[in-house]
Amino acid sequence: MKFYLSSYKVGNETDKLKALIPADNKKTAYISNALDFSNDAERRKQSEQSDIEQLKLFGLDVELFDLRDYFGEKTELEKKIAEFGVIWVRGGNCFVLRQAIKLSGLDNILKDLLKKEDILYGGYSAGVCVLAPTLKGMELVDDPNVKPYDTQKETIWDGVGILDYTIVPHYKSDHPESRKVDETVEYMEKNKIPFKPLKDGEVIIIE
């Protein structure tokens, strides 16, 4: 699996993004469950559509993919995810996204896909934060007490664990969360949590 991990939206490494997209499978699962806390359906729809239109500019065949349809159905999700060449996970609340990933079994599926070369995991903000070993420190930015799913009432503090560090997005950026991100960086430094801060526009690429 290859990774295109952006602080915000597609970031500034779009030529590299084009090169990472599998040539023979541009079918893209666009996952927006980090927004499941929102009650503003119209605003959410507009934000999702903006992302999808941006991804389509890269020739991607984008499908809005809802992990809630696969809660408790890991086997079915595994079969469906195998159809996609790109998994794109957007921002929102990283704790809500982590819940959806656990309830659907996507966390274990992603780990199983790590050895596959013909698949790209991309995303931004919460979509990259969840790959960390821990979500500790992110509660200074995102509310960990939001529980939109009936079957998950405990806060999940463990990240998916694909990376051995936490990506901290929106660092020193023109973003509403940037001031809180400064607090997160201080927390991680104090508690010796490995992290990499990203300014909006910056991207981490793993091939």
Summary of the structure (lengths in Angstrom):
residues: 207
radius of gyration: 15.8
end to end distance: 7.4
largest distance: 45.5
contacts: 686
relative contact order: 0.21
helix: 37%
strand: 17%
